[in-house]
Amino acid sequence: MVETTTQTPIFDFTGNWLCLDFVNTVNDRPTPYRREMLDSYSDLVTWSQQAHILTDDQAQRLLEKAAHHPKDASAILQRAIVLREAIHDIFFVIADDASPNEGNLAILNTELAEAMSQARIVPKANSFVWDWTGKEDALNHILWLVARSAADLLISGELHDVRVCSAPDCQWLFLDTSKNHSRRWCDMKGCGNRAKVRRHYERKKQSSA
C-alpha cells in the first residue's frame, strides 16, 4: 500500500487585520482559476494557528472534537465560508466608497451576535482583556474571532484605509498602513513585483517598436 500525505497549506498574512487575512484565503478570486484554500475544517484550524489566534493545544483539541463530530465540523466550515464571503463583499465595496449590502451585514451580525454571547472581560496583569466562554470545545470559536475582528474594523478610524490590491488577478484586501497611504499592492514582493516586471516589459517593447 502506498501512503499519501496531504500538504499543510501555507497562508499569507499581508492584510494587516485579522478579518482581511481571513478574506484572503482565496487565490485568484476574480479569475476563472479561483483557488479555495479552506477545503476542510482542518484547513480552518491551520489558518488560525498560522494567524496566532489558536495555540497548538487549542488547535489539537478542536481537531479531535471535529474528528468525533465530522458533520458539525463540516457545517462550521460552510458557515466560515459564508461569513468570509460576506466580509469580503462588505469591505470590497467600502474600499470603493460604496455602501455594503444589507444581506451581507445581516450575515456578519448573526455571527457577531453569537460571538458576543460568549464574550467576557477577564483580568490580565494590570489590565483587562476580552476572552470567550467555552472556547476550548467550541468548533465555531474561530468564527467568533473573525466576526469580532470585522466589527472592530467597521467601527474603527482605520476603516477607510481598507484597500483592494491593484493586480486584476488578485484583488486581495488589505489595510493600508503606509505613511502616505499610497500602497497599491497586497504584497510588493508578489503582485507589486509582477506589475513592475510587466511595466518594464511594456516600456521595452514600446522602445523597440
C-alpha positions in Angstrom: 0.0 0.0 0.0 1.3 3.5 -0.9 0.9 6.1 1.8 -0.1 9.5 0.7 0.4 12.7 2.7 -1.7 15.9 2.5 0.5 19.0 2.3 -0.3 21.6 5.0 -1.4 24.8 3.4 0.7 27.9 4.0 -1.4 31.0 4.3 -0.5 34.6 3.6 -0.9 37.4 6.2 -0.4 40.7 4.4 -3.9 42.1 5.2 -2.8 43.9 8.4 -6.1 43.0 10.0 -7.4 39.5 11.0 -10.7 39.5 9.1 -8.9 40.8 6.0 -6.4 38.0 6.2 -9.3 35.6 6.5 -10.9 37.0 3.4 -7.6 36.4 1.6 -7.9 32.6 1.9 -8.9 32.6 -1.8 -6.3 32.9 -4.5 -7.1 34.4 -7.9 -10.6 35.3 -6.7 -11.6 37.4 -9.7 -10.4 34.9 -12.3 -11.8 31.6 -13.7 -8.9 29.9 -11.9 -10.1 30.8 -8.4 -8.5 28.6 -5.8 -10.1 27.8 -2.4 -7.6 27.4 0.4 -10.2 26.3 3.1 -11.1 22.9 1.8 -11.6 21.3 5.2 -12.2 22.1 8.9 -8.5 21.2 9.4 -7.5 24.0 7.0 -9.6 26.4 9.0 -7.7 25.4 12.2 -4.4 25.6 10.4 -5.1 29.1 9.2 -6.0 30.0 12.8 -2.7 28.6 14.1 -0.7 30.5 11.5 -2.7 33.6 12.4 -1.7 33.1 16.0 -5.2 33.1 17.3 -5.1 29.5 18.4 -2.3 27.8 20.3 -1.2 24.3 19.2 -3.0 22.8 22.2 -6.2 24.6 21.4 -6.0 23.6 17.7 -5.4 19.9 18.7 -8.5 19.9 20.9 -10.6 21.3 18.1 -9.3 18.8 15.6 -10.0 15.9 18.0 -13.6 17.2 18.5 -14.0 17.7 14.8 -12.9 14.1 14.2 -15.6 12.9 16.6 -18.3 15.3 15.1 -17.5 15.5 11.4 -20.9 16.7 10.4 -20.8 19.6 12.9 -17.3 20.5 11.7 -18.4 20.5 8.1 -21.3 22.8 9.0 -19.0 25.2 10.7 -16.7 25.2 7.7 -19.6 26.2 5.5 -20.6 28.9 7.9 -17.0 30.1 7.8 -17.1 30.3 4.0 -20.4 32.2 4.0 -19.0 34.6 6.7 -15.8 35.1 4.7 -17.6 36.0 1.5 -19.9 38.4 3.3 -16.9 40.2 5.0 -15.2 40.3 1.6 -18.2 41.9 -0.1 -18.6 44.4 2.8 -15.1 45.7 2.7 -14.7 45.4 -1.1 -17.4 48.0 -1.7 -16.3 50.2 1.3 -12.9 50.4 -0.4 -14.7 51.7 -3.4 -16.6 54.3 -1.3 -19.9 52.4 -1.6 -22.3 51.1 1.0 -22.3 47.4 1.8 -25.3 45.2 1.1 -27.7 44.7 4.0 -27.7 41.0 3.5 -24.0 40.8 4.0 -24.3 42.9 7.1 -27.0 40.6 8.4 -24.7 37.6 7.9 -22.0 39.3 9.9 -24.4 40.5 12.6 -25.8 37.0 13.0 -22.3 35.5 13.6 -21.3 38.6 15.8 -24.4 38.1 18.0 -23.4 34.5 18.7 -19.8 35.5 19.3 -20.7 38.3 21.7 -23.0 36.0 23.7 -19.8 34.1 24.6 -17.6 37.2 25.2 -16.4 38.2 28.6 -13.9 40.5 30.2 -11.1 39.0 32.2 -8.2 40.5 34.2 -4.7 40.2 32.8 -1.6 41.6 34.5 -2.6 45.2 35.4 -5.4 45.5 32.8 -8.3 43.6 31.3 -8.8 41.8 28.0 -11.6 40.1 26.0 -11.9 36.4 26.3 -14.5 33.7 25.4 -16.6 31.3 27.4 -16.3 27.7 26.3 -13.7 28.4 23.7 -11.8 25.2 24.4 -14.6 23.0 23.0 -16.4 25.3 20.6 -15.9 24.3 17.0 -17.0 27.8 15.9 -14.6 29.6 18.2 -12.6 30.7 15.1 -15.8 32.4 13.7 -16.2 34.4 16.9 -12.7 35.9 16.5 -13.2 36.7 12.8 -16.7 38.3 13.3 -15.4 40.4 16.2 -12.4 41.5 14.1 -14.7 42.6 11.2 -16.9 44.5 13.6 -13.9 46.2 15.2 -12.6 47.3 11.8 -16.0 48.6 10.7 -16.2 51.0 13.7 -12.5 51.9 13.7 -11.0 55.1 12.4 -9.0 53.0 10.0 -12.0 51.8 8.0 -11.3 54.0 5.1 -7.7 52.8 4.8 -9.0 49.4 3.5 -7.7 48.9 0.0 -8.1 46.4 -2.8 -4.9 45.0 -4.4 -4.4 46.7 -7.8 -3.4 43.4 -9.5 -6.5 42.5 -11.6 -6.0 38.7 -11.0 -5.6 39.2 -7.2 -7.8 41.8 -5.6 -6.9 40.8 -2.1 -7.9 43.2 0.7 -5.5 44.9 3.0 -5.3 47.8 5.5 -3.0 50.5 4.1 -0.7 51.4 7.0 1.9 53.2 4.8 2.9 56.7 5.8 1.3 58.4 2.8 -1.5 55.9 2.4 -0.4 55.1 -1.2 0.1 51.3 -1.0 -1.4 49.7 -4.1 -0.4 46.0 -3.7 -1.2 43.3 -1.2 2.4 42.4 -1.3 5.2 44.3 -3.0 7.3 41.2 -3.4 4.4 39.4 -5.2 1.8 41.4 -7.0 3.9 44.6 -6.9 7.0 43.0 -8.3 5.0 41.3 -11.1 3.5 44.7 -12.0 6.9 46.2 -12.2 8.1 43.5 -14.5 5.1 44.0 -16.7 5.7 47.7 -16.9 9.4 47.2 -17.7 8.4 44.7 -20.5 5.9 47.2 -22.0 8.4 50.0 -22.0 11.0 47.8 -23.6 8.5 46.7 -26.2 7.5 50.3 -27.0 11.1 51.4 -27.3 11.9 48.5 -29.6 8.8 49.4 -31.8 
